């Protein structure tokens, strides 16, 4: 089940990972889940995104599973993103100080 903007992408990823998807239950992005939303009455495992799992944690059952996503970007892309951010920040009056302490 998925309450995200593109649930079909989530279901395709499950299938590519070897999960046999028998039922697809989609909800609107940012759906406010209730216990009845997950009562599919099939006895099968229910896989959900991390975003949805956080919302369903208080009423999760033993057959409910959270699918985590590990994302990484190439070094070249990360350098390009940092370069673009630094250019944008340098145009501002308030300068960015790369020190994470509070002032």
URFEN-V583199 format. One record per residue. PHI is phi in whole degrees, -180 to 180 (999 if undefined). PSI is psi as a letter, one per 20 degrees, with the letter a starting at -180 (none if undefined). Layout:
# URFEN-V583199
PHI;PSI / PHI;PSI
This chain:
# URFEN-V583199
999;q / -150;p / -115;m / -130;r / -64;h / -132;m / -64;h / -61;h / -63;g / -62;g / -66;h / -64;g / -63;g / -60;g / -62;g / -64;h / -87;j / 97;j / -83;p / -83;o / -84;o / -95;h / -143;p / -113;o / -116;o / -106;q / -128;r / -62;q / -58;p / 68;k / -60;q / -93;n / -69;q / -119;q / -53;h / -66;h / -64;h / -104;j / -90;m / -86;i / 57;k / -111;h / 77;i / -83;r / -67;q / -117;p / -104;p / -142;r / -71;r / -60;g / -59;g / -75;h / -62;h / -60;g / -74;h / -103;i / -57;h / -68;i / -128;k / -66;q / -110;r / -66;i / -100;j / -100;p / -126;p / -97;p / -97;o / -88;q / -125;p / -109;o / -110;q / -144;q / -122;q / -67;q / -60;g / -62;g / -69;g / -63;h / -65;g / -65;g / -62;g / -61;g / -62;g / -64;g / -65;g / -62;h / -64;g / -65;g / -67;h / -65;h / -82;i / -87;q / -70;g / -85;p / -88;q / -83;p / -111;o / -75;m / -139;p / -86;j / -78;q / -85;q / -109;none
